[in-house]
Amino acid sequence: MKKFFVGVMALALLASVWFMGKSFAFGTGGFGPGSGHGYGYAMDQAHNGQGFNYEQRENFTLDKLKAKLSLTDDQVTQIKSLLDNKYSQAKVLRTKLWNLNNDYRNLVANKADMSTLESKIKEINSTRVEMLNLNTDYRIKILEVLTPDQRVLMSMR
């Protein structure tokens, strides 16, 4: 038992040293703010816990797309409209999902029967599918706005 405990402690020490090395020693290659993703100051602020509000997130997304794809002003307007629609629908679905997850946690805490839990799980998964469908629909509509050359650029990472 003592050997097992010593082995577990050694493994935990190695893991903590590795994580510390990843987060501190490599600066822009590690975790957290300035992690080298190339998104600039706005994204670093999101990583600093300040987060994006809707307008900042939308502008950030549009700026990235405009720079990558050389969008026209008309395309930017169309995509902005699609983003507005997506964000408003996603907000409703996120709130619904948040409430469903809270309900599920309360059911588990109160030791609800399995059929009630399974019903809540199905409802949660159904809402997740709605979110996926919303995102897929948004992506398809974005592609419809783009030229064939822009679609090729869009598919590249």
N, C-alpha and C positions, 0 to 999 in steps of 0.2 A: 504494500500500500504506500509505503514511504517513497519507493522508487517511482511509482506512478505519479504521486503528488509532485515530486521534484521535476519529473518530465513535463508535466502540465505547466508548472511555473516557468520552466526554461522556455517552453514554446510560447507562453504568454509574453515573456520578456523579449524574445526575438520578434514577435509580431508587433509589439509596441515600438521597438527600435526601428523596425521597417517603416511603420506608419509615420513616426516622427521624421525619419529621413525623407520620406516622400513629401511631407508637408513643409519642411523647413529647409532642407539641404539643397533642394533643386529650384527654389524660388518660383520662376514662372512655369515650371513643369509639374508642380505639385497640385495640391488641393487649394481651394479657396480663392480669394480675390487675386486678380492678375495671374490666373493660372495658364495664361498663354493661349487661350482659344482664339484670340484675334478679334474679339468683338468690341474692344475699346472701352472707353470710360463708362458708357451707359451700362454695359453688361457687368463691369466690375462693381458698379453701385448696386446692382441687383444681388451680386454675390456678397456684398457687404451687409446684407440684411435690409437695405433700404427699399428694395423691390421696385417693380415697375407698376405704374398705374396704367389704366387702359390706354390713354393717349400716348404715353411713352412707349409701351409695348407695340402699339400699332405703328408709330413712327419708326421705331427700330426695325420692325419687320419690313415696312415699305422701303426704308433706306437701303436695307440689305438687298432686297429684290431689285430695286432701281439700279443700284451699283452693279450687281451681278449680271443683270439682263438688259441693261440700257433701255429701260421702259420709257414709253412716250407719256406725256401728261395725261392723255386720254386713258391709257392703260392703268396708270397710277390711280386715276379717279375710279375706274371700274373695280380695281382690286381693293381700294379703300372701302367701297360700298360692300364688297363681299366680306371683307374683314369685319366691318361694323355688324353685318348680319350674323356672321359666325360668332363673334364675341358676345353678342346679346343672347343668342341661343345657348352658347356654352355656359354663360353665367347661370342661366336657369338650370341647366343640367348639373353643373357643379354643385349648386345649392341643394338640388334634389339628392344628389349622390352623398353629399356631406350629411344631410339629414337621415338618409337611409343607413349610412354607416353608424351614425349615433344610435339609431333605433336598434340596429343589430347588436352593438356593444351592450346596450341596456338589456336586450333580451338574453344575451349570454350571461350577463351579471346576475340577472334574476332567474337563471336556470330554466329558461323556457323550454318547451318540448321541441323535439327535433323537427316536427312538421312545420312549426311556426318559424324556426330558424331557416329551414330549407326554403320556405316561401320568401323570407326576407332576402336570402342569398340570391334567389332567382330574380327578385326585383332589382337588387344591386347590379347583377350581371346584365340585366336588360337595359338599365340606364347606362352602363359602360358601353354596351353595343350602340346605343343611341349616340354617345359621344364619338365613337369610332366612325359611325355613319356620317355624322356631321363633319368631321375632319376629312373624310374621304370625299364627300360632296363638295366641300370647299376646294380641295386640291383639284378635282376634276373641273370645276368652274374656273379656277385660275388658269388651267391649261387651255381652256377655250378662249381666254383673253389673249394668250401669247401667240406669237408667230412660231412657225415650225423651228426656226433657228433658236429662238428663245426657249422653246420646249427642250431642245437638246441641251442647252446650257443649264436649264432647270434640273435636268436629270443627273447632271454631274455634281459631285460633292465639292 
